[in-house]
Amino acid sequence: MRSIILISLKIRLNLHCSDKIVKRSARVWRRFQTIP
């Protein structure tokens, strides 16, 4: 039971980190696209 909670917490943290990375990369891509 405890291990399931730990795994779910890890997955949630990983998703949060990946979401931050995606947002950052999207910002960078937008910057690249604005430069002709």
Secondary structure, DSSP 8 states (H G I E B T S, - for coil): -HHHHHHHHHHHHHHHHHHHHHHHHHHHHHHHHH--
